[in-house]
């Protein structure tokens, strides 16, 4: 799969198929669930979070990921 645009700002790159996460509805939620499976069972395990990360190319995407993560965790 190739992503990106040739517009002087974005970079086009090939992504190997084995790295792709399929999503039918919400791609951010699919990435979060793939990276942090069973997050509610592991919130007190520090190593669970130390061994995982989601990298995003833009701060606006980071904000969406953070919102998705916070929606998963109960509380204020």
C-alpha angles and dihedrals in degrees: 000000000000122000135183136051133263098234106120092263109056125054125226113226138169117240117203112238093238090063095053121105112206119223131181098186120005117021094189092053090048091054092047093049092046093049097039108032114178091008093163091059093050106042092113094048108092094192090058089067096036091059096051137060140167114213119203130188096218136037091233089062091047088056091053091049092049091050091050092049093048091049089058095053116074121229138051 
